[in-house]
């Protein structure tokens, strides 16, 4: 990488913020990306963000993405990050409004509609309803599902008083989800087609303002338990609203999409000490 200046854009989806770079020329090598993510995503010392997204060439789709969490770890998929990546690629002239991109979770379809982006997610897998785990010598019920990355879902009556960081960290590292760990979502059902959510994200190792795949996980689990029906409006901790679309037929979930606003915060060039 050397001293070459690197252009980037800072974007967020529902407060889930990312640093995005065009790496079509391959200037950022695979071994450099985790280190760069840790440096740039560190708040108050770098640009600050929940993750680094690199747009790279693909022979299977309009582009390939590489997504690194703030701790440098690579994630298969991120719903809000995917929406930002789609709009970034469109604004950069990489693709049109309807596009596909390659991820470790598979080929993803997306549609850019102004500032809103509707993103396809992979079919959910590894579904487990009504599990129980022990936390602080107390049995707590939860469910889990993989919506591109693993998620645990815990239903609560009061989101404001839920100790998201403390409980989220315990569930994230619980032996049930070893060795990779899991993201943890705390969900409150608000109506027949609406939920509110708070998420502890693996890789960020803290609560984030929103999590796209977590919002999808919460909506799907709530629907499978019969408390909501799609499409589901999800109110994130940052106050933004996401819409989760899916079909539910005899317990099988199909055609999963996530839609919401994306925000281009600013553009910049890295040419200093970071």
GIJOMO-V358253 format. One record per residue. N is the residue number from 1. RES is the residue in three letters. PSI is psi in whole degrees, -180 to 180 (none if undefined). D_CENTER is the distance of its C-alpha to the mean C-alpha in Angstrom with 2 decimals. Layout:
N_RES_PSI_D_CENTER ; N_RES_PSI_D_CENTER
This chain:
1_UNK_-39_27.47 ; 2_UNK_-144_30.48 ; 3_UNK_14_31.01 ; 4_UNK_135_29.65 ; 5_UNK_140_27.94 ; 6_UNK_118_24.30 ; 7_UNK_148_23.11 ; 8_UNK_165_19.58 ; 9_UNK_142_17.80 ; 10_UNK_124_15.76 ; 11_UNK_160_13.33 ; 12_UNK_154_10.99 ; 13_UNK_110_9.28 ; 14_UNK_31_10.51 ; 15_UNK_-8_11.14 ; 16_UNK_106_7.83 ; 17_UNK_148_10.03 ; 18_UNK_154_10.45 ; 19_UNK_124_13.68 ; 20_UNK_137_14.36 ; 21_UNK_142_17.51 ; 22_UNK_111_19.69 ; 23_UNK_33_20.71 ; 24_UNK_-26_22.69 ; 25_UNK_-2_25.76 ; 26_UNK_23_24.35 ; 27_UNK_-30_25.48 ; 28_UNK_111_22.61 ; 29_UNK_161_23.36 ; 30_UNK_-41_21.14 ; 31_UNK_-21_22.64 ; 32_UNK_-26_22.20 ; 33_UNK_-46_18.46 ; 34_UNK_-40_17.50 ; 35_UNK_-43_20.32 ; 36_UNK_-42_19.46 ; 37_UNK_-46_15.86 ; 38_UNK_-40_17.44 ; 39_UNK_-47_20.10 ; 40_UNK_-34_18.32 ; 41_UNK_-11_15.39 ; 42_UNK_116_18.02 ; 43_UNK_142_18.65 ; 44_UNK_-15_22.32 ; 45_UNK_-22_23.16 ; 46_UNK_-152_21.00 ; 47_UNK_-41_19.05 ; 48_UNK_129_16.40 ; 49_UNK_166_12.63 ; 50_UNK_-14_9.44 ; 51_UNK_165_9.56 ; 52_UNK_130_11.99 ; 53_UNK_124_11.72 ; 54_UNK_130_15.04 ; 55_UNK_122_16.43 ; 56_UNK_165_19.09 ; 57_UNK_152_21.74 ; 58_UNK_142_21.47 ; 59_UNK_8_24.43 ; 60_UNK_-16_22.45 ; 61_UNK_-176_20.38 ; 62_UNK_-34_20.41 ; 63_UNK_169_18.48 ; 64_UNK_142_16.53 ; 65_UNK_153_13.53 ; 66_UNK_127_13.16 ; 67_UNK_123_10.06 ; 68_UNK_129_11.20 ; 69_UNK_171_9.92 ; 70_UNK_-23_12.43 ; 71_UNK_5_14.69 ; 72_UNK_-15_15.06 ; 73_UNK_150_13.64 ; 74_UNK_135_12.17 ; 75_UNK_147_9.13 ; 76_UNK_-40_9.70 ; 77_UNK_154_6.60 ; 78_UNK_119_3.09 ; 79_UNK_-52_4.02 ; 80_UNK_-37_4.88 ; 81_UNK_-39_5.73 ; 82_UNK_-39_7.47 ; 83_UNK_-42_9.23 ; 84_UNK_-40_10.38 ; 85_UNK_-41_11.51 ; 86_UNK_-46_13.45 ; 87_UNK_-39_15.19 ; 88_UNK_-47_15.91 ; 89_UNK_-39_17.50 ; 90_UNK_-47_19.44 ; 91_UNK_-28_20.71 ; 92_UNK_-2_21.70 ; 93_UNK_14_23.72 ; 94_UNK_-30_21.99 ; 95_UNK_175_21.73 ; 96_UNK_-169_22.63 ; 97_UNK_-33_20.91 ; 98_UNK_127_20.31 ; 99_UNK_167_18.68 ; 100_UNK_149_17.23 ; 101_UNK_152_15.39 ; 102_UNK_129_15.49 ; 103_UNK_171_12.77 ; 104_UNK_-16_13.59 ; 105_UNK_-4_12.46 ; 106_UNK_-175_14.95 ; 107_UNK_129_15.83 ; 108_UNK_134_13.55 ; 109_UNK_148_15.40 ; 110_UNK_158_14.68 ; 111_UNK_126_17.09 ; 112_UNK_123_17.41 ; 113_UNK_79_19.56 ; 114_UNK_-123_20.47 ; 115_UNK_-11_17.72 ; 116_UNK_145_15.91 ; 117_UNK_132_13.82 ; 118_UNK_123_13.70 ; 119_UNK_132_11.46 ; 120_UNK_143_12.51 ; 121_UNK_158_10.62 ; 122_UNK_152_12.72 ; 123_UNK_138_15.12 ; 124_UNK_150_14.24 ; 125_UNK_174_16.26 ; 126_UNK_42_17.70 ; 127_UNK_133_18.21 ; 128_UNK_112_20.27 ; 129_UNK_146_21.49 ; 130_UNK_51_23.48 ; 131_UNK_168_23.38 ; 132_UNK_134_25.00 ; 133_UNK_159_24.44 ; 134_UNK_124_26.65 ; 135_UNK_122_25.49 ; 136_UNK_45_28.34 ; 137_UNK_25_30.86 ; 138_UNK_135_29.42 ; 139_UNK_128_28.06 ; 140_UNK_133_24.82 ; 141_UNK_145_23.53 ; 142_UNK_169_19.98 ; 143_UNK_165_18.36 ; 144_UNK_154_15.75 ; 145_UNK_151_14.01 ; 146_UNK_116_11.93 ; 147_UNK_38_9.61 ; 148_UNK_-35_8.89 ; 149_UNK_159_8.42 ; 150_UNK_142_10.72 ; 151_UNK_138_10.61 ; 152_UNK_146_13.72 ; 153_UNK_124_14.69 ; 154_UNK_125_17.59 ; 155_UNK_136_19.51 ; 156_UNK_161_21.33 ; 157_UNK_-25_24.01 ; 158_UNK_107_23.27 ; 159_UNK_-35_19.89 ; 160_UNK_-38_21.79 ; 161_UNK_1_23.71 ; 162_UNK_125_21.09 ; 163_UNK_79_20.90 ; 164_UNK_-45_17.14 ; 165_UNK_-47_17.45 ; 166_UNK_-54_20.47 ; 167_UNK_-39_19.58 ; 168_UNK_-42_15.94 ; 169_UNK_-38_17.33 ; 170_UNK_-44_20.02 ; 171_UNK_-42_17.98 ; 172_UNK_-37_15.47 ; 173_UNK_9_18.69 ; 174_UNK_142_20.77 ; 175_UNK_-27_22.89 ; 176_UNK_-29_21.73 ; 177_UNK_13_18.37 ; 178_UNK_157_20.03 ; 179_UNK_-16_19.99 ; 180_UNK_-25_16.27 ; 181_UNK_-178_15.25 ; 182_UNK_158_12.46 ; 183_UNK_156_9.80 ; 184_UNK_125_11.92 ; 185_UNK_133_11.87 ; 186_UNK_121_15.10 ; 187_UNK_136_16.02 ; 188_UNK_128_19.13 ; 189_UNK_124_20.60 ; 190_UNK_-25_22.09 ; 191_UNK_-172_23.81 ; 192_UNK_-17_24.30 ; 193_UNK_34_21.21 ; 194_UNK_142_19.20 ; 195_UNK_161_17.25 ; 196_UNK_154_16.03 ; 197_UNK_147_13.33 ; 198_UNK_143_12.67 ; 199_UNK_133_10.16 ; 200_UNK_120_11.13 ; 201_UNK_126_8.58 ; 202_UNK_139_10.21 ; 203_UNK_-45_10.90 ; 204_UNK_-33_10.87 ; 205_UNK_42_13.35 ; 206_UNK_173_13.42 ; 207_UNK_141_12.27 ; 208_UNK_163_9.87 ; 209_UNK_-24_10.80 ; 210_UNK_161_7.84 ; 211_UNK_117_4.57 ; 212_UNK_-52_4.35 ; 213_UNK_-29_4.85 ; 214_UNK_-39_6.77 ; 215_UNK_-40_8.60 ; 216_UNK_-43_9.54 ; 217_UNK_-45_10.68 ; 218_UNK_-42_12.65 ; 219_UNK_-43_14.21 ; 220_UNK_-46_15.26 ; 221_UNK_-43_16.73 ; 222_UNK_-40_18.51 ; 223_UNK_-42_19.95 ; 224_UNK_-27_21.12 ; 225_UNK_0_22.82 ; 226_UNK_17_24.51 ; 227_UNK_-16_23.45 ; 228_UNK_169_21.72 ; 229_UNK_147_21.99 ; 230_UNK_158_19.82 ; 231_UNK_150_18.76 ; 232_UNK_127_17.04 ; 233_UNK_126_16.47 ; 234_UNK_119_13.81 ; 235_UNK_119_14.73 ; 236_UNK_168_12.23 ; 237_UNK_-26_13.86 ; 238_UNK_-5_14.06 ; 239_UNK_-7_16.15 ; 240_UNK_160_14.36 ; 241_UNK_133_14.46 ; 242_UNK_153_12.22 ; 243_UNK_127_14.07 ; 244_UNK_120_13.21 ; 245_UNK_139_15.96 ; 246_UNK_161_17.29 ; 247_UNK_138_20.73 ; 248_UNK_109_22.08 ; 249_UNK_111_25.31 ; 250_UNK_46_27.17 ; 251_UNK_-2_24.17 ; 252_UNK_132_22.37 ; 253_UNK_128_19.09 ; 254_UNK_165_19.06 ; 255_UNK_64_17.81 ; 256_UNK_126_14.27 ; 257_UNK_149_12.93 ; 258_UNK_130_10.57 ; 259_UNK_140_12.45 ; 260_UNK_179_12.55 ; 261_UNK_149_13.90 ; 262_UNK_149_12.98 ; 263_UNK_125_15.21 ; 264_UNK_110_16.99 ; 265_UNK_-53_18.16 ; 266_UNK_164_20.53 ; 267_UNK_150_21.64 ; 268_UNK_177_23.29 ; 269_UNK_129_24.99 ; 270_UNK_109_24.78 ; 271_UNK_22_28.45 ; 272_UNK_-140_29.15 ; 273_UNK_-11_28.94 ; 274_UNK_none_25.18
